[in-house]
Amino acid sequence: MKQQRIEVLLELISCNQPLFYWRYDEQGNLLYSDCPAEKMLDVVLRRTGGLRCIYEMGHNAPLLIGADSSLLWIADRENLEGKGLFQIHVLGPFFSHEHGVAGIEEMTRQVVAQASPQWANAFLEVARALPTLSLPFYSQYAVMLHYLLSGEKIPTSSLDYQIEMQPVPADFSNLKKHTPPKDRLQTYRAERALLNAVREGDMDCADTMEIASSVAKVREYTDNQLRNVQIACTTFATLCTRAAIEGGLSTTKSYCLGDAYIKSFFLAKTASEVSAIKNQMYKDFVTRVHNCRNNPQYSKMVQGSRDYIELHLAEPISIETLATRLGYSQYYLSTRFKKEIGCSVNDYIKFVRIERAKRLLSTTEKNISEIAENTGFASRNFFASTFKQCVGKTPAQYRKEMLNT
């Protein structure tokens, strides 16, 4: 039954561009492949080290494996009945961005550097026929495959990477002389908002999505409008990558993710497609940082309380609200929260509100009354006094100091 569902998935994928399917046992033996050049591509796949990685690490999420030539595979592990028995299911290979003839020839030299000329020529013919997929497509295929194998529904942000990315081949010979924009302060504030939202893994990112659009503002770098959008979004991806690292996401995952999205920008055919990929990338970074910042030692009850607080700061929140919503007594929730977090529920609410207010003061032009309302304080005066008590300066002083740094 499971194998029949995989065959249906392959049929659906072929409506876009067909992918080869592979299956390996727990010893690394190839059990099945529908690839006509299976011996050749099996050698290339093993050369990447990706199969060994998924065997040794026991991945419970899809893994993107590939060579430094941008030739990629999707792999996932299916645990079978019986101790230590499992199979590895693989889709691919495919390219993550388009290669010209010269690009494929160079990639061939990298992959088969020590092979015979006959083998290299044969591989070159195979490579020319392989499909090219952008990140939105192959990440969706990965989570679909994972669902068929495990029954678990996961977001595309769960896709892991074992990959080295090469710079995107692009012609920047027609760059224009850039004229500095007049809105430096607005751009600076927008960039700070972006960095803070990604760094904090702020899932309540509706306000920062609008800011993110302004950060990736398109300027006339070249005579090609699509290229202008690609350049702007590449800069945006770099900001997200650095902010994610500062937020706790590993350097390897952050750079691999950023590089994969940058390649997708240059693979896109229209400015609207680039914009859609940019929005997916932003949410992906925020989600990954949020997940890695969530302490697995917190109970479901306490983590649920933290999530609710962070998503409803503008509303009245109390221990009574949380206890009713989560179905626990106030005493039990209060005791467990203080034991796990180290402070009371009310102190935590105040801390999160002040941190959100600091971000709004340094990254937006909202007046202090609006910020007080957005962060759930009853009045501007109460907000100002609480802020000074926690930060040591008034909201106005904090804003002035941050804008001068």
Sequence and secondary structure as in RCSB ss.txt:
>XXXX:A:sequence
MKQQRIEVLLELISCNQPLFYWRYDEQGNLLYSDCPAEKMLDVVLRRTGGLRCIYEMGHNAPLLIGADSSLLWIA
DRENLEGKGLFQIHVLGPFFSHEHGVAGIEEMTRQVVAQASPQWANAFLEVARALPTLSLPFYSQYAVMLHYLLS
GEKIPTSSLDYQIEMQPVPADFSNLKKHTPPKDRLQTYRAERALLNAVREGDMDCADTMEIASSVAKVREYTDNQ
LRNVQIACTTFATLCTRAAIEGGLSTTKSYCLGDAYIKSFFLAKTASEVSAIKNQMYKDFVTRVHNCRNNPQYSK
MVQGSRDYIELHLAEPISIETLATRLGYSQYYLSTRFKKEIGCSVNDYIKFVRIERAKRLLSTTEKNISEIAENT
GFASRNFFASTFKQCVGKTPAQYRKEMLNT
>XXXX:A:secstr
 HHHHHHHHHHHHTTT    EEEEETTS EEEE  TTHHHHHHHHHHHTHHHHHHHHT SS EEEE TTSEEEEE
EEEE SSTT EEEEEEEEEESS   HHHHHHHHHHHTTTS HHHHHHHHHHHHTS B  HHHHHHHHHHHHHHHH
     GGG EEE          TT       S HHHHHHHHHHHHHHHHHT S  HHHHHHHHHHT    SSS H
HHHHHHHHHHHHHHHHHHHHHTT  HHHHHHHHHHHHHHHHH SSHHHHHHHHHHHHHHHHHHHHHHHS TTS H
HHHHHHHHHHH TTS   HHHHHHHHT  HHHHHHHHHHHHSS HHHHHHHHHHHHHHHHHHH    HHHHHHHT
T S HHHHHHHHHHHHSS HHHHHHHHHT 
